[in-house]
């Protein structure tokens, strides 16, 4: 499961095999800043995103999950 730090946020994005099909789903988790370095503050729990799409490969599902995670972070950031 790839992990990336963007600003104060950590994002986990992954492709996970869907049990009811031969395809892959895109999943995202976002963690925000925490005063305790030993604790991660989950602000967007692991969720299946882009529900309407079943991806043929894990890599395509990960790419979509990453795109959605970036959209979530842009939405949360205050505009200057």
N, CA, C and O atoms as CSV, one atom per row, in Angstrom:
chain,resi,resn,atom,element,x,y,z
A,1,UNK,N,N,0.850,-1.159,0.000
A,1,UNK,CA,C,0.000,0.000,0.000
A,1,UNK,C,C,0.906,1.236,0.000
A,1,UNK,O,O,1.642,1.466,0.960
A,2,UNK,N,N,0.854,2.020,-1.063
A,2,UNK,CA,C,1.680,3.220,-1.129
A,2,UNK,C,C,1.261,4.253,-0.084
A,2,UNK,O,O,0.080,4.407,0.225
A,3,UNK,N,N,2.254,4.951,0.446
A,3,UNK,CA,C,2.041,6.028,1.409
A,3,UNK,C,C,2.785,7.250,0.904
A,3,UNK,O,O,3.932,7.155,0.469
A,4,UNK,N,N,2.130,8.390,0.964
A,4,UNK,CA,C,2.778,9.623,0.523
A,4,UNK,C,C,2.416,10.738,1.493
A,4,UNK,O,O,1.285,10.814,1.973
A,5,UNK,N,N,3.387,11.602,1.776
A,5,UNK,CA,C,3.152,12.762,2.630
A,5,UNK,C,C,3.023,13.982,1.737
A,5,UNK,O,O,3.902,14.279,0.928
A,6,UNK,N,N,1.902,14.684,1.901
A,6,UNK,CA,C,1.644,15.901,1.132
A,6,UNK,C,C,1.305,16.988,2.137
A,6,UNK,O,O,0.240,16.967,2.754
A,7,UNK,N,N,2.212,17.931,2.296
A,7,UNK,CA,C,2.013,18.965,3.312
A,7,UNK,C,C,1.968,18.328,4.683
A,7,UNK,O,O,2.893,17.609,5.061
A,8,UNK,N,N,0.900,18.580,5.441
A,8,UNK,CA,C,0.735,18.018,6.781
A,8,UNK,C,C,0.001,16.680,6.761
A,8,UNK,O,O,-0.220,16.082,7.814
A,9,UNK,N,N,-0.371,16.213,5.599
A,9,UNK,CA,C,-1.219,15.032,5.493
A,9,UNK,C,C,-0.453,13.825,4.967
A,9,UNK,O,O,0.462,13.951,4.154
A,10,UNK,N,N,-0.852,12.653,5.453
A,10,UNK,CA,C,-0.354,11.386,4.915
A,10,UNK,C,C,-1.514,10.731,4.185
A,10,UNK,O,O,-2.627,10.654,4.706
A,11,UNK,N,N,-1.249,10.266,2.992
A,11,UNK,CA,C,-2.293,9.555,2.258
A,11,UNK,C,C,-1.826,8.127,1.974
A,11,UNK,O,O,-0.676,7.886,1.605
A,12,UNK,N,N,-2.745,7.206,2.155
A,12,UNK,CA,C,-2.540,5.818,1.745
A,12,UNK,C,C,-3.532,5.558,0.631
A,12,UNK,O,O,-4.719,5.856,0.764
A,13,UNK,N,N,-3.058,5.014,-0.438
A,13,UNK,CA,C,-3.936,4.717,-1.567
A,13,UNK,C,C,-3.572,3.337,-2.076
A,13,UNK,O,O,-2.404,2.949,-2.103
A,14,UNK,N,N,-4.599,2.607,-2.478
A,14,UNK,CA,C,-4.317,1.236,-2.899
A,14,UNK,C,C,-5.396,0.701,-3.823
A,14,UNK,O,O,-6.525,1.191,-3.863
A,15,UNK,N,N,-5.008,-0.300,-4.547
A,15,UNK,CA,C,-5.956,-1.088,-5.314
A,15,UNK,C,C,-6.171,-2.386,-4.560
A,15,UNK,O,O,-5.211,-3.027,-4.133
A,16,UNK,N,N,-7.405,-2.770,-4.396
A,16,UNK,CA,C,-7.725,-3.990,-3.657
A,16,UNK,C,C,-8.672,-4.834,-4.509
A,16,UNK,O,O,-9.625,-4.321,-5.095
A,17,UNK,N,N,-8.394,-6.129,-4.569
A,17,UNK,CA,C,-9.223,-7.016,-5.390
A,17,UNK,C,C,-10.641,-7.052,-4.836
A,17,UNK,O,O,-10.854,-7.182,-3.631
A,18,UNK,N,N,-11.598,-6.936,-5.738
A,18,UNK,CA,C,-13.009,-6.984,-5.359
A,18,UNK,C,C,-13.475,-8.435,-5.377
A,18,UNK,O,O,-13.337,-9.107,-6.399
A,19,UNK,N,N,-14.021,-8.929,-4.277
A,19,UNK,CA,C,-14.367,-10.352,-4.197
A,19,UNK,C,C,-15.480,-10.785,-5.152
A,19,UNK,O,O,-15.533,-11.949,-5.550
A,20,UNK,N,N,-16.357,-9.872,-5.519
A,20,UNK,CA,C,-17.494,-10.245,-6.368
A,20,UNK,C,C,-17.193,-10.125,-7.863
A,20,UNK,O,O,-18.076,-10.339,-8.694
A,21,UNK,N,N,-15.956,-9.785,-8.203
A,21,UNK,CA,C,-15.614,-9.623,-9.620
A,21,UNK,C,C,-14.161,-10.008,-9.842
A,21,UNK,O,O,-13.454,-10.383,-8.907
A,22,UNK,N,N,-13.733,-9.913,-11.074
A,22,UNK,CA,C,-12.328,-10.161,-11.396
A,22,UNK,C,C,-11.533,-8.873,-11.443
A,22,UNK,O,O,-10.419,-8.850,-11.965
A,23,UNK,N,N,-12.094,-7.796,-10.902
A,23,UNK,CA,C,-11.439,-6.497,-10.998
A,23,UNK,C,C,-10.921,-5.992,-9.666
A,23,UNK,O,O,-10.885,-6.698,-8.658
A,24,UNK,N,N,-10.522,-4.734,-9.718
A,24,UNK,CA,C,-9.903,-4.061,-8.582
A,24,UNK,C,C,-10.684,-2.804,-8.236
A,24,UNK,O,O,-11.241,-2.144,-9.113
A,25,UNK,N,N,-10.718,-2.476,-6.934
A,25,UNK,CA,C,-11.330,-1.243,-6.455
A,25,UNK,C,C,-10.257,-0.298,-5.949
A,25,UNK,O,O,-9.171,-0.728,-5.560
A,26,UNK,N,N,-10.565,0.994,-5.957
A,26,UNK,CA,C,-9.639,2.028,-5.476
A,26,UNK,C,C,-10.025,2.400,-4.041
A,26,UNK,O,O,-11.196,2.649,-3.751
A,27,UNK,N,N,-9.029,2.436,-3.144
A,27,UNK,CA,C,-9.265,2.731,-1.729
A,27,UNK,C,C,-8.315,3.826,-1.255
A,27,UNK,O,O,-7.150,3.873,-1.651
A,28,UNK,N,N,-8.840,4.713,-0.392
A,28,UNK,CA,C,-8.063,5.856,0.110
A,28,UNK,C,C,-8.237,5.970,1.622
A,28,UNK,O,O,-9.324,5.743,2.153
A,29,UNK,N,N,-7.143,6.328,2.311
A,29,UNK,CA,C,-7.160,6.717,3.720
A,29,UNK,C,C,-6.330,7.985,3.831
A,29,UNK,O,O,-5.265,8.083,3.221
A,30,UNK,N,N,-6.811,8.972,4.612
A,30,UNK,CA,C,-6.063,10.215,4.804
A,30,UNK,C,C,-5.879,10.444,6.300
A,30,UNK,O,O,-6.826,10.344,7.081
A,31,UNK,N,N,-4.634,10.754,6.686
A,31,UNK,CA,C,-4.293,11.073,8.070
A,31,UNK,C,C,-3.876,12.535,8.138
A,31,UNK,O,O,-3.177,13.037,7.258
A,32,UNK,N,N,-4.318,13.212,9.197
A,32,UNK,CA,C,-3.975,14.613,9.388
A,32,UNK,C,C,-2.903,14.770,10.450
A,32,UNK,O,O,-2.414,13.786,11.004
A,33,UNK,N,N,-2.539,16.027,10.732
A,33,UNK,CA,C,-1.513,16.302,11.738
A,33,UNK,C,C,-1.938,15.775,13.117
A,33,UNK,O,O,-3.124,15.753,13.448
A,34,UNK,N,N,-0.958,15.358,13.902
A,34,UNK,CA,C,-1.211,14.874,15.255
A,34,UNK,C,C,-0.139,15.436,16.184
A,34,UNK,O,O,1.029,15.496,15.799
A,35,UNK,N,N,-0.505,15.848,17.395
A,35,UNK,CA,C,0.497,16.358,18.335
A,35,UNK,C,C,1.411,15.254,18.865
A,35,UNK,O,O,2.480,15.542,19.403
A,36,UNK,N,N,1.003,14.007,18.720
A,36,UNK,CA,C,1.786,12.877,19.196
A,36,UNK,C,C,2.382,12.145,17.997
A,36,UNK,O,O,1.637,11.608,17.178
A,37,UNK,N,N,3.709,12.112,17.878
A,37,UNK,CA,C,4.326,11.452,16.712
A,37,UNK,C,C,4.087,9.939,16.660
A,37,UNK,O,O,4.310,9.312,15.624
A,38,UNK,N,N,3.638,9.353,17.770
A,38,UNK,CA,C,3.373,7.914,17.796
A,38,UNK,C,C,1.919,7.585,17.440
A,38,UNK,O,O,1.522,6.420,17.441
A,39,UNK,N,N,1.135,8.615,17.137
A,39,UNK,CA,C,-0.286,8.406,16.844
A,39,UNK,C,C,-0.645,9.093,15.540
A,39,UNK,O,O,-0.299,10.256,15.330
A,40,UNK,N,N,-1.330,8.386,14.674
A,40,UNK,CA,C,-1.792,8.986,13.418
A,40,UNK,C,C,-3.250,9.383,13.576
A,40,UNK,O,O,-4.063,8.606,14.078
A,41,UNK,N,N,-3.575,10.581,13.150
A,41,UNK,CA,C,-4.918,11.132,13.271
A,41,UNK,C,C,-5.679,10.895,11.967
A,41,UNK,O,O,-5.515,11.643,11.003
A,42,UNK,N,N,-6.510,9.855,11.941
A,42,UNK,CA,C,-7.246,9.509,10.724
A,42,UNK,C,C,-8.395,10.501,10.530
A,42,UNK,O,O,-9.300,10.581,11.361
A,43,UNK,N,N,-8.351,11.256,9.428
A,43,UNK,CA,C,-9.425,12.219,9.166
A,43,UNK,C,C,-10.349,11.741,8.043
A,43,UNK,O,O,-11.455,12.258,7.888
A,44,UNK,N,N,-9.907,10.777,7.277
A,44,UNK,CA,C,-10.738,10.177,6.231
A,44,UNK,C,C,-10.461,8.680,6.280
A,44,UNK,O,O,-9.488,8.210,5.690
A,45,UNK,N,N,-11.314,7.923,6.982
A,45,UNK,CA,C,-11.069,6.485,7.119
A,45,UNK,C,C,-11.031,5.781,5.764
A,45,UNK,O,O,-11.566,6.278,4.773
A,46,UNK,N,N,-10.392,4.624,5.744
A,46,UNK,CA,C,-10.267,3.857,4.496
A,46,UNK,C,C,-11.637,3.682,3.856
A,46,UNK,O,O,-12.567,3.142,4.455
A,47,UNK,N,N,-11.727,4.159,2.623
A,47,UNK,CA,C,-12.989,4.077,1.891
A,47,UNK,C,C,-12.749,3.655,0.455
A,47,UNK,O,O,-11.734,3.978,-0.163
A,48,UNK,N,N,-13.710,2.932,-0.037
A,48,UNK,CA,C,-13.727,2.553,-1.451
A,48,UNK,C,C,-14.211,3.783,-2.217
A,48,UNK,O,O,-15.309,4.278,-1.961
A,49,UNK,N,N,-13.410,4.275,-3.146
A,49,UNK,CA,C,-13.758,5.472,-3.922
A,49,UNK,C,C,-13.968,5.081,-5.383
A,49,UNK,O,O,-13.562,3.998,-5.805
A,50,UNK,N,N,-14.597,5.959,-6.145
A,50,UNK,CA,C,-14.906,5.683,-7.557
A,50,UNK,C,C,-15.651,4.352,-7.680
A,50,UNK,O,O,-15.257,3.457,-8.428
A,51,UNK,N,N,-16.724,4.258,-6.930
A,51,UNK,CA,C,-17.487,3.003,-6.837
A,51,UNK,C,C,-18.022,2.510,-8.170
A,51,UNK,O,O,-18.226,1.310,-8.353
A,52,UNK,N,N,-18.247,3.416,-9.090
A,52,UNK,CA,C,-18.847,3.043,-10.374
A,52,UNK,C,C,-17.855,2.340,-11.301
A,52,UNK,O,O,-18.245,1.825,-12.349
A,53,UNK,N,N,-16.582,2.315,-10.923
A,53,UNK,CA,C,-15.562,1.754,-11.813
A,53,UNK,C,C,-14.919,0.517,-11.202
A,53,UNK,O,O,-14.505,0.530,-10.042
A,54,UNK,N,N,-14.840,-0.540,-11.982
A,54,UNK,CA,C,-14.058,-1.721,-11.624
A,54,UNK,C,C,-12.832,-1.697,-12.524
A,54,UNK,O,O,-12.949,-1.734,-13.749
A,55,UNK,N,N,-11.666,-1.635,-11.916
A,55,UNK,CA,C,-10.422,-1.482,-12.673
A,55,UNK,C,C,-9.855,-2.847,-13.047
A,55,UNK,O,O,-9.928,-3.791,-12.260
A,56,UNK,N,N,-9.289,-2.952,-14.251
A,56,UNK,CA,C,-8.754,-4.245,-14.690
A,56,UNK,C,C,-7.423,-4.613,-14.025
A,56,UNK,O,O,-7.051,-5.786,-13.997
A,57,UNK,N,N,-6.700,-3.610,-13.486
A,57,UNK,CA,C,-5.412,-3.893,-12.842
A,57,UNK,C,C,-5.301,-3.142,-11.521
A,57,UNK,O,O,-5.963,-2.127,-11.305
A,58,UNK,N,N,-4.457,-3.658,-10.652
A,58,UNK,CA,C,-4.196,-3.008,-9.367
A,58,UNK,C,C,-3.582,-1.628,-9.573
A,58,UNK,O,O,-3.909,-0.691,-8.845
A,59,UNK,N,N,-2.698,-1.495,-10.554
A,59,UNK,CA,C,-2.027,-0.224,-10.810
A,59,UNK,C,C,-3.014,0.865,-11.224
A,59,UNK,O,O,-2.885,2.009,-10.788
A,60,UNK,N,N,-3.988,0.528,-12.051
A,60,UNK,CA,C,-4.995,1.519,-12.453
A,60,UNK,C,C,-5.863,1.926,-11.266
A,60,UNK,O,O,-6.234,3.093,-11.140
A,61,UNK,N,N,-6.187,0.976,-10.401
A,61,UNK,CA,C,-6.972,1.293,-9.203
A,61,UNK,C,C,-6.173,2.204,-8.272
A,61,UNK,O,O,-6.731,3.147,-7.710
A,62,UNK,N,N,-4.879,1.940,-8.102
A,62,UNK,CA,C,-4.029,2.800,-7.270
A,62,UNK,C,C,-3.944,4.206,-7.839
A,62,UNK,O,O,-4.007,5.182,-7.093
A,63,UNK,N,N,-3.802,4.316,-9.134
A,63,UNK,CA,C,-3.712,5.634,-9.767
A,63,UNK,C,C,-4.993,6.433,-9.527
A,63,UNK,O,O,-4.932,7.634,-9.265
A,64,UNK,N,N,-6.141,5.781,-9.614
A,64,UNK,CA,C,-7.414,6.466,-9.358
A,64,UNK,C,C,-7.533,6.854,-7.886
A,64,UNK,O,O,-7.997,7.949,-7.571
A,65,UNK,N,N,-7.121,5.972,-6.991
A,65,UNK,CA,C,-7.165,6.283,-5.560
A,65,UNK,C,C,-6.273,7.482,-5.250
A,65,UNK,O,O,-6.645,8.340,-4.449
A,66,UNK,N,N,-5.117,7.548,-5.868
A,66,UNK,CA,C,-4.205,8.681,-5.668
A,66,UNK,C,C,-4.846,9.975,-6.170
A,66,UNK,O,O,-4.759,11.008,-5.505
A,67,UNK,N,N,-5.476,9.925,-7.319
A,67,UNK,CA,C,-6.140,11.109,-7.877
A,67,UNK,C,C,-7.236,11.604,-6.934
A,67,UNK,O,O,-7.353,12.805,-6.690
A,68,UNK,N,N,-8.030,10.688,-6.410
A,68,UNK,CA,C,-9.108,11.059,-5.489
A,68,UNK,C,C,-8.531,11.638,-4.197
A,68,UNK,O,O,-9.064,12.613,-3.668
A,69,UNK,N,N,-7.456,11.051,-3.688
A,69,UNK,CA,C,-6.829,11.572,-2.466
A,69,UNK,C,C,-6.363,13.011,-2.666
A,69,UNK,O,O,-6.538,13.849,-1.782
A,70,UNK,N,N,-5.773,13.299,-3.819
A,70,UNK,CA,C,-5.341,14.672,-4.095
A,70,UNK,C,C,-6.535,15.615,-4.160
A,70,UNK,O,O,-6.452,16.747,-3.686
A,71,UNK,N,N,-7.640,15.166,-4.737
A,71,UNK,CA,C,-8.866,15.982,-4.767
A,71,UNK,C,C,-9.357,16.269,-3.356
A,71,UNK,O,O,-9.752,17.395,-3.053
A,72,UNK,N,N,-9.335,15.263,-2.494
A,72,UNK,CA,C,-9.769,15.460,-1.111
A,72,UNK,C,C,-8.908,16.502,-0.408
A,72,UNK,O,O,-9.426,17.360,0.306
A,73,UNK,N,N,-7.603,16.427,-0.607
A,73,UNK,CA,C,-6.710,17.383,0.049
A,73,UNK,C,C,-6.907,18.789,-0.493
A,73,UNK,O,O,-6.866,19.753,0.272
A,74,UNK,N,N,-7.116,18.926,-1.775
A,74,UNK,CA,C,-7.366,20.252,-2.343
A,74,UNK,C,C,-8.671,20.824,-1.820
A,74,UNK,O,O,-8.784,22.034,-1.625
A,75,UNK,N,N,-9.648,19.974,-1.591
A,75,UNK,CA,C,-10.935,20.420,-1.064
A,75,UNK,C,C,-10.784,20.913,0.377
A,75,UNK,O,O,-11.422,21.892,0.765
A,76,UNK,N,N,-9.946,20.243,1.171
A,76,UNK,CA,C,-9.775,20.579,2.575
A,76,UNK,C,C,-8.891,21.805,2.791
A,76,UNK,O,O,-9.026,22.485,3.808
A,77,UNK,N,N,-8.014,22.093,1.878
A,77,UNK,CA,C,-7.107,23.228,2.057
A,77,UNK,C,C,-7.863,24.539,1.935
A,77,UNK,O,O,-8.647,24.721,1.004
A,78,UNK,N,N,-7.634,25.456,2.871
A,78,UNK,CA,C,-8.264,26.774,2.729
A,78,UNK,C,C,-7.633,27.530,1.568
A,78,UNK,O,O,-6.422,27.465,1.362
A,79,UNK,N,N,-8.440,28.231,0.828
A,79,UNK,CA,C,-7.910,29.008,-0.287
A,79,UNK,C,C,-7.382,30.335,0.231
A,79,UNK,O,O,-8.017,30.966,1.075
A,80,UNK,N,N,-6.224,30.767,-0.264
A,80,UNK,CA,C,-5.630,32.030,0.224
A,80,UNK,C,C,-6.404,33.249,-0.233
A,80,UNK,O,O,-6.032,34.376,0.094
